[in-house]
Amino acid sequence: MEQSNLIAEAINLTLFGMGFVFLFLTLLVFVTKLMSIIIQRMSQQAQDDDTHHDDNLSLKDELDEETKFVIEQAIKMHRGA
């Protein structure tokens, strides 16, 4: 009698433990998907804002010829050419 009661308690504890882990992992999956959707929307809005900002660049934001030359020389030195 004592042995069957002990086995019943072990099965009961196992089922509750596995059920809790299953619910926790399911909740974790849904929260992760929700966070992914939110981040995608935020990054899409940021890209849209950047696109509108790039249309309004002025000439002083572009690189001048001397800066381009210095960058090209630095790249050549780095590559060892």
N, C-alpha and C positions, 0 to 999 in steps of 0.2 A: 504493500500500500504506500509506504513512504517513498519507494523507488519511483512509482508511477507519478506521484505528486511532484517529485523533483524533476522528472522528465517533462511534465506538463508545464512547470514553471520555466524551464529552460527553453522550451518551444515558444512559450508566450513572450519571454524576454527577447528571443531571437527575432520573432515576427515584429515586435514593436521597434526593435533596433533597426532592422532592415527597412521597415516602413518609414521611420524617421529619416534615415539616410536617403531613401528614395525621394521623399518630399523635399528634403534640403537640396539635393542635387537638381531636382526639377525646378525648384525656385531659383537656384543659381543660374540655370540655363536661361530662364525667362528674363531674369534681371540683366544678364550679360547681353542678350539679344536687344533688350530695351536700350541699354547703354550704347550699343553699337549703332542703333537707329538714330539716337540723339546725336552722337558724335558725327555720323555721316551728314545729318542735316546741318549741323553747325559748320562743318568743313565746307559743305556746298555753299552755304551763305557767305562764308569767308572768301571762297573762290569767286563768287558773284561780285562781292565788294571789291576784290582785287582787280577783276576784269574792268569794272567801271573806273577804278582808279588809274589803271594803265592807259586808258583812253585819254586821260587828261594830263599826261606827262608833258612837261615843258622842255625846251631845248637845253636848259641848264642841267637837267637831270641826266642827259646823255653824256657818254664819255667823250672827252676831247681827244684829238689825235695823239698828243703826247702821252696821255694816260694809257691809251690802247697800245702804243709802242712799248711802254714800260712793262705792261702786263705780258705782252708777247715775248719780250726778252726774258722776263722772269720764268715763264713757262719753258722756254728753250734752255735756260740754265738748269732748271730743275730736271728736265729730261736728259740733260747731258749732251745736247746737240750742239 
